[in-house]
C-alpha cells in the first residue's frame, strides 16, 4: 500500500500565500500522474493541478496564474505554491498519485482563507 502524506495547510489572510507539500512511500517520479485536488465545504472534490511523468502540468482555470505545482525528484516531494489566496480557496487539499489505474490519496491538509 502506498502511503501519501500532505502538509503545509493553515490559516491565511486573503492575498496571502502557502506552500503545500506531498510525500509518499512510493517514488513520485514513477507514477503516471501526480496532482492536487481540493474539497471545499459542501463541494465535490475537484482537480486543482497535476503534473505528468514527463513534467507537463495542468491547472484548473480558477487557480491559473496563482498556484504553481512542482516536484523535487531528489526529495521525492511534490509541492503546491498557493499565492494571492481567496476565500473561495478554503478547502481540504489532497495529494493524488495515479499508477496503472490505481489512485492513492492522502488524508488531506486544511487551508482556510479568512481575515
Protein Blocks (a to p, Z undefined) as FASTA:
>chain_A
ZZdddehiacddehiacddddddfbdfklpmbdcdddddehiacddfbdcdfkopacddf
klgokaccdddfklopacdddehiafklgccddddddeehiacddebjaddddZZ
